[in-house]
Amino acid sequence: MNKSAELNWHGAPLMGATVIIGIFDGVHKGHQAIIKKALTLNAPVVALTFHPHPAAVLSNNTGPSELLTLTERVHQLMVHGVSSVAVIEFTSEFSKLTPDEFIKLILKDQLGAKELVVGANFRFGTKASGDTNYLKEHSALPVYALDLESELGTSVSSTRIREAIIGGNIEIARELLTRPHQLIGPVIHGEKRGRQIGYPTANIEVSTNATIPSDGVYAGWLTVGTHKWPAAISIGTNPTFDGVRGRQIEAYALDQTDLDLYGSIAKVEFGWRLRDTIKFDGLDPLLAQMKIDCDKARELTRYHA
């Protein structure tokens, strides 16, 4: 077996399971429908996925931004009922496997798949030359290909969710993901201006390939370890203050003034967009608006976990 086609297991390796196949970026409503179908087939379910994103390898760029880190993708797949996740490192070499080689080497030899569940637009093998009809004809396995748009009554795709997030339409993304969009990273030192003005924020450093919402102020949650706080979240360059700075992701845990989170891994979840980023004429109008933002965030998050 070529190393580029070996499986990296998260959870116990399982042979003879129902196998679902896809990138599963976001583990969104459509992916959840595939999992639900697989769970009706009376066998453990294994998710076969790929990392990095094939487009990043085939087009020699970074590919689309991620909706979830690989670790969080695995976690969400398991939350929704998958028993184990098998990850294939997607390389140029792996991309050259023919559809027949993929079926034999991966699905049969390594997974011993009992049956397969995929989206109707699933493609595989070199130059995406295999489709669901090929899979049905050549795998000698039961293959369930779901037309997700018909199943769900709406178009759900990682691309649509990504565009919604980047456009600031966080509520649409939340509906299609069935949970708030999240960013994860270490809490780093910033300018500490928030602490000076009574709103100490956690400055989150995220992957360069993360899907970051458009500049603005959001209501959501900040989680560190076992602690989860309602939060007001700011994304932008703090244009009210002098100086040139890059985009920052800052979360203020509502009513928490003595937290020391530096170096901790934090998760920020985006529930609602409150407003665009505004350049204020001084500190006083900024503070007045920040109080309004925090009051609104407190109200929105009060009845949501």
C-alpha positions in Angstrom: 0.0 0.0 0.0 1.3 3.4 -1.0 1.8 5.6 2.1 -0.2 8.4 0.6 -3.3 6.1 0.7 -2.9 4.9 4.3 -5.7 5.7 6.8 -5.2 7.8 9.9 -7.9 6.6 12.3 -9.6 8.8 14.9 -11.4 6.3 17.1 -11.0 2.5 16.8 -10.3 1.2 13.3 -13.4 -0.5 12.0 -13.8 -3.1 9.2 -17.1 -4.1 7.8 -18.9 -0.8 8.6 -21.3 1.4 6.7 -19.0 4.0 5.1 -19.8 7.6 4.3 -17.4 9.5 2.1 -16.7 13.2 1.8 -14.7 16.2 2.9 -17.5 17.1 5.4 -16.2 20.6 5.8 -18.5 22.1 8.4 -20.5 18.9 9.0 -23.5 20.9 8.0 -27.1 20.0 7.6 -26.5 18.1 4.4 -23.7 16.1 5.9 -25.9 15.3 8.9 -28.5 13.9 6.5 -25.9 11.5 5.1 -25.0 10.4 8.6 -28.7 9.9 9.5 -29.2 7.7 6.5 -26.1 5.7 7.3 -27.3 5.2 10.9 -30.5 3.5 9.6 -28.5 0.7 8.0 -27.8 -1.2 11.2 -24.0 -1.2 11.2 -21.4 1.1 12.8 -20.7 4.1 10.6 -17.2 5.1 9.5 -16.6 8.5 7.9 -13.9 8.5 5.3 -12.6 12.0 4.8 -9.6 13.8 3.3 -7.1 16.5 4.5 -6.0 18.9 3.3 -8.8 20.0 1.0 -8.3 18.4 -2.4 -8.5 21.8 -4.1 -5.5 23.0 -2.1 -3.4 20.2 -3.7 -4.9 20.1 -7.2 -4.8 23.9 -7.8 -1.5 24.6 -5.9 -3.1 27.2 -3.6 -4.5 27.2 -0.2 -7.9 26.0 -1.3 -11.1 27.2 0.2 -11.1 28.5 3.8 -12.0 26.0 6.5 -15.3 26.0 8.3 -13.8 23.6 10.9 -10.3 22.5 11.8 -9.7 18.8 11.2 -9.9 18.1 14.9 -13.3 19.8 15.1 -14.5 18.1 12.0 -13.7 14.8 13.5 -15.4 15.8 16.7 -18.6 17.0 15.0 -18.8 13.8 12.9 -18.7 11.8 16.1 -21.2 14.1 17.9 -23.7 13.2 15.1 -23.2 9.5 15.5 -20.2 8.4 13.5 -18.2 5.6 15.4 -14.8 6.3 13.8 -13.3 8.7 11.3 -10.6 7.6 8.8 -8.6 10.4 7.4 -6.6 10.1 4.2 -3.8 12.6 3.6 -4.7 14.1 0.2 -1.6 14.3 -1.9 -0.8 14.7 -5.5 0.1 11.0 -5.6 -3.1 10.0 -4.0 -5.1 12.0 -6.5 -3.7 9.8 -9.3 -5.6 6.7 -8.0 -8.0 5.5 -10.6 -11.6 4.9 -9.5 -11.0 1.1 -9.5 -7.9 1.5 -7.4 -9.8 3.7 -4.9 -12.5 1.1 -4.6 -10.1 -1.8 -4.2 -7.3 -0.3 -2.1 -9.4 1.9 0.2 -13.0 0.8 0.3 -12.4 -3.0 0.1 -8.9 -3.8 1.3 -8.6 -1.2 4.1 -12.2 -0.6 5.1 -14.0 -3.8 4.1 -17.0 -1.5 3.6 -20.4 -3.2 4.0 -22.3 -0.4 2.2 -21.7 3.2 1.1 -23.7 6.4 1.7 -22.6 9.5 -0.3 -24.1 12.7 -1.7 -25.5 12.4 -5.2 -22.7 14.7 -6.6 -19.9 12.6 -5.1 -16.9 12.2 -7.4 -13.7 10.2 -6.9 -10.6 8.9 -8.6 -8.1 10.7 -10.8 -9.6 13.8 -12.4 -12.8 13.1 -10.6 -13.6 10.5 -13.2 -15.7 8.3 -10.9 -19.3 9.2 -9.9 -22.0 7.5 -8.0 -23.2 5.4 -11.0 -19.6 4.1 -11.4 -19.5 3.3 -7.7 -22.7 1.3 -7.9 -21.6 -0.6 -11.0 -18.0 -1.4 -9.9 -17.9 -1.7 -6.2 -20.4 -4.6 -5.8 -21.7 -2.8 -2.7 -25.0 -1.3 -1.9 -24.6 2.4 -2.6 -27.0 5.0 -1.3 -26.6 8.4 -3.2 -28.6 11.1 -1.5 -29.9 14.1 -3.5 -29.5 16.5 -0.6 -31.4 19.4 -2.1 -34.4 17.2 -2.6 -34.0 15.7 0.9 -33.7 19.0 2.7 -35.8 21.2 0.4 -33.0 23.8 0.1 -29.5 24.1 -1.2 -26.9 23.4 1.5 -23.2 23.4 0.7 -20.0 24.4 2.3 -19.5 27.0 -0.4 -22.8 28.7 0.4 -22.1 28.7 4.1 -18.6 30.1 3.6 -20.0 32.9 1.5 -22.6 33.7 4.1 -20.0 33.9 6.9 -17.6 36.0 4.9 -20.6 38.3 4.0 -21.5 38.7 7.7 -24.7 36.7 7.3 -24.0 34.7 10.4 -27.6 33.7 11.0 -27.9 32.0 7.7 -24.7 30.1 8.3 -26.0 29.1 11.8 -29.2 27.7 10.2 -27.3 25.7 7.6 -24.7 24.4 10.1 -27.4 23.8 12.7 -25.0 25.5 15.2 -23.1 28.7 15.4 -20.0 29.1 13.3 -16.9 28.9 15.4 -13.2 30.0 15.4 -10.6 28.4 17.6 -7.1 29.5 18.6 -4.8 30.7 21.3 -5.5 33.9 23.3 -2.6 36.2 22.5 -1.4 39.6 23.8 -2.9 42.6 22.0 -2.8 46.3 22.8 -4.7 45.7 26.1 -6.8 48.8 25.3 -10.0 46.9 26.2 -8.8 46.3 29.7 -8.0 50.0 30.1 -11.5 51.1 29.1 -13.4 48.5 31.2 -14.0 45.9 28.5 -11.1 43.4 28.7 -11.2 41.3 25.6 -9.5 38.0 24.6 -7.6 38.5 21.4 -7.8 35.2 19.4 -5.2 34.1 16.9 -6.7 31.8 14.3 -5.4 29.8 11.3 -4.6 31.8 8.2 -7.1 29.4 6.5 -10.0 30.0 8.9 -13.3 31.4 7.6 -13.6 34.7 9.3 -16.8 36.7 9.3 -16.8 40.2 7.8 -15.7 43.1 10.0 -18.3 44.0 12.6 -19.7 43.4 16.1 -21.4 40.1 16.9 -23.1 38.4 19.9 -22.1 34.9 20.7 -20.0 32.9 23.2 -16.5 32.6 24.4 -15.4 29.1 25.6 -12.1 28.3 27.4 -11.8 24.8 28.9 -15.0 24.0 30.7 -16.0 27.7 31.0 -18.5 29.2 28.5 -19.5 32.8 28.7 -21.9 34.9 26.7 -19.8 37.4 24.7 -19.7 40.5 22.5 -17.3 39.8 19.7 -15.5 42.4 17.5 -13.8 41.7 14.2 -11.8 44.5 12.6 -8.9 47.0 12.8 -10.2 49.2 15.7 -10.4 52.3 13.3 -11.3 54.7 16.2 -7.8 54.5 17.5 -4.7 55.8 15.8 -2.2 53.5 14.2 -2.3 50.8 11.6 -3.1 47.2 12.7 -4.3 44.0 11.1 -7.7 42.5 11.6 -8.3 41.3 15.1 -10.8 38.9 16.6 -11.6 40.0 20.1 -14.2 38.6 22.5 -15.4 40.2 25.7 -16.9 37.7 28.1 -19.9 39.7 29.4 -19.5 40.9 32.9 -16.2 39.1 33.4 -13.4 41.5 34.5 -10.7 39.4 36.1 -10.0 36.6 33.6 -6.5 35.8 32.7 -6.7 33.7 29.5 -3.4 34.4 27.8 -2.0 31.2 26.2 -5.3 29.3 26.6 -7.1 27.8 23.6 -10.3 29.7 23.1 -13.4 29.0 21.0 -15.5 31.9 19.8 -19.0 31.1 18.5 -21.0 33.6 16.4 -24.7 33.8 17.1 -25.9 37.1 15.7 -24.5 40.1 13.8 -25.1 43.3 15.7 -23.6 46.0 13.5 -20.9 47.1 11.1 -17.5 48.4 12.3 -17.7 52.1 12.8 -15.0 54.8 13.3 -16.1 56.9 16.3 -15.2 60.5 17.0 -13.4 59.7 20.3 -13.6 57.4 23.2 -16.9 58.5 24.7 -19.2 57.7 21.8 -17.4 54.4 21.4 -18.0 53.5 25.1 -21.7 54.4 24.7 -22.0 52.1 21.7 -20.1 49.3 23.4 -22.6 49.4 26.3 -25.5 49.1 23.8 -23.7 46.2 22.1 -23.1 44.4 25.3 -26.7 44.9 26.5 -28.0 43.5 23.1 -25.5 40.5 23.3 -26.6 39.8 26.9 -30.3 39.8 25.8 -29.7 37.6 22.7 -27.6 35.0 24.5 -29.8 34.9 27.7 -32.0 32.1 26.5 -29.5 30.2 24.3 -26.7 27.9 25.5 
